[in-house]
C-alpha cells in the first residue's frame, strides 16, 4: 500500500488542497436589523483620552483576589490608559495568592435603561475572559434582584458570550450544588459552518480523523468522506442515494474522545446519519477533541466535507469550530494533511469590534458592530447598575488553556458609551 503524506507546511497545503467557502455567517448577520443611533442621545462616555491617573475620576479598581472561578488577582496597575486606549493587562506574577494578575474597573456612576456600547480588542491568546458587562457593585435597592448582564464575555479568537444571570433566586440541584437562573448563549457570528477539503492527489489510508483544540465542545452535524474530488454535494441537504459517504459504510468504526453528557443529545453515529437535526457533541471544553473513522481495508480518499455548529432558527450557527487538523494514519503514527484556524480570517484579538446592549423594562437586545443578533425578554433587571470592564483567567480552561503566551498581553478598550432614547 502506498500512502501519500503531506507535511504541514502552509504553502504546500494550499497548493495541494482547494477549500470551498460556505455561505458566510457574516452575510446573514449583515441582513439583520441595524441599530439607529439617530434615535438615541449620548449622555455618558469615556474615550480614554486623558492621562492614566485620571482614570480614577470615573472608575474604581478591584485591588485584590477574586476567588470562585477566577485564577488571577486584579489590580489598578494592570489597568493603564495610554494613547487614547485603556489596556487591561495580564501578567504572570505571584500576587494576591494567585500566580497571575489582571485588570478590571467599574464605574462610580450607576445607569438605568438605555443603550450601552464598548469598542475593544480581545487578548490575542486562548485563556482570557474579555468582558463588558453590567452588575450592581454598590448597594442594591431593597426588593430588587441581583442581576448580571454580560454584554460580551469574549474568548479568543472570535467567540462572543451573552449571559443574563439572576443571582438572587437560587435553588439546590440534585447533586447538592447551589444554582441560579441564567440564560447563556455562545455565538460565533463570523465563522464557517461548512468545510470542504479537496485533495488534488488522492490518499489511501485505513484511518482518518479530525482533531481540535477549540476551547469548547465541538459539534459535528455531518461528516462526509468521498472517493473523488469532483463537484461536492450541498453539505446542508441529505445525500443522494448514488453518493457514497465512506464515513458511513458498513465496515467503518467511529472513535471519539467522548460524548457530551449534558442537555444535548450526542452520539458518534449522529455525525454520519445523514440527518441535519442531529449532531455529535464532543466531551469537555478544554483539551483535545477528536472524531476518528477506521476501516478494515484501506480507502482511497479524494475529499472531506463536514457541517458543524448548532443551527438556530434565524439561520446562524453557534459553536462553530475554531481550529482543527485532518490527519491520516501512516506507519503507526498520525500525519497531518490539512490545518484550519479561524484566527487567520477572524481574529478579535487583532480587530476592534463594537458590542452593544439595548436594555429597557421589556427586553434585552444585543448588537455586534451595530447589528441586532439576539433579543431576550427582561424578567429580572429593573434597577440601576454599574458598567464593568474586566479581564480574567478562569478555572477549568473555560476560555481555553492558560499558558505563558498570555504574559504581557492586554484587552484594549477604545471607548465606552451610554445613550438614552431621544424624547
Beta strands, then each sheet from edge to edge (+ up, - down):
strand 1: 17-21
strand 2: 40-46
strand 3: 59-61
strand 4: 73-74
strand 5: 79-82
strand 6: 85-89
strand 7: 91-95
strand 8: 98-102
strand 9: 104-107
strand 10: 114-121
strand 11: 128-135
strand 12: 147-154
strand 13: 160-172
strand 14: 178-187
strand 15: 194-212
strand 16: 219-226
strand 17: 253-256
strand 18: 280-281
strand 19: 289-308
strand 20: 310-311
strand 21: 317-318
strand 22: 323-330
strand 23: 333-341
strand 24: 353-359
strand 25: 363-368
strand 26: 371-377
strand 27: 386-393
strand 28: 410-421
sheet 1: 1+ 15- 19+ 16- 18+
sheet 2: 1+ 15- 22+ 23-
sheet 3: 1+ 15- 19+ 17-
sheet 4: 2+ 28- 6+ 5-
sheet 5: 2+ 28- 10+ 24- 25+ 26-
sheet 6: 3+ 9- 27+ 11- 12+ 13- 14+
sheet 7: 4+ 8+ 7-
sheet 8: 20+ 21-
end
